[in-house]
Amino acid sequence: MPADHKDNHQLSRSISRRDFLKLSGAAAASGLLAGCGVTKPAVSQEDVVKFYPDAPSRVVRTHHTGVWDGEELLPDVLRQMLDASIVELTGLKDGREAWTALFAPDERIAIKVNTLFSQDCTHLPLVLTVVECLQEAGVPPEQIVIFDARASHLMNAGYPVNEDGPGVRCHGANYTPGWTIADVDISLSGVLLNCDALINMPILTGITFFGAGISFAMKNHFGTFDQPQRFHGERFVLGVTELNALSPIRERTRLIIGDILIARTYRSHYGRLVVGGETLLMSFDPVALDTVGMQIAADAYAAEGSDPTSVTDQAAPWLTRATKLGLGTSDPADMELVEVNLE
């Protein structure tokens, strides 16, 4: 990564514990928590959470050239992008109505981020803006948990760990045994198992050495179980699809928000290509979102003079198998890609 971009990325993630937890006070003061004037949504989740085969899987791609102010992501612009995305995704009239329709005040919400590599991880300001949206929908801060595989990964990426104190929680996965994928016994994140709804927030990278092609929505759950190292290479197709087919992941996933926010694409650890574009992807369908992400990553490889088939040839098999398992669709004919350009 170029030194100037590395510094910018570090600064965009820096936040104090006080800043991280102050959202709880702001929500309480505004009377936005459960029991403080929150009304039931006019529409149900079933009215808006739809994807193939019941309806074409919608993927919203929202772009804003002004999301960065030098070294900092702008929360107001992130909020514009999130609200514009969720309105297009749900078909509801405004962002508040959409967030309230999707998430109830009595639900426990888990947010899965990717902080494995601290220099190219899910951007903390984006996650905090999502937390703000949830609290404005009436979800108390203590019912929101940001998690990844290890607390140390979160800390290295600038996320303040908060196991059980007041405010938004943020900690490692705390794995629980009792699950099997591809004939291997595994443990799943206790955060996932204890939530009512999951928001998956991956960052898009091209990785052509694990047999994946990309890391995005479905591979983000390699931080949700305890043995990802056993499912690289030839076992990746089985591992990633059977993992995402497990009921705690499949049934709890409520929303996927793909982070493609960095301004320009760059090479990172082990030759990974971190894809940028001042963009968010949002969908209910992880397979459709990953299919769009695959094409974006392939285009990024082509733009730097690399072979884009190194992405598509690896990603296509597991996307196809995920479609056959009923996890979503990888067929563009069964998708609706909505473009939103904000200034």
Order of alpha helices (4+ residues) and beta strands (2+ residues): alpha-alpha-alpha-beta-beta-beta-alpha-alpha-beta-alpha-beta-alpha-beta-beta-beta-alpha-beta-beta-beta-alpha-alpha-beta-beta-beta-beta-alpha-alpha-beta
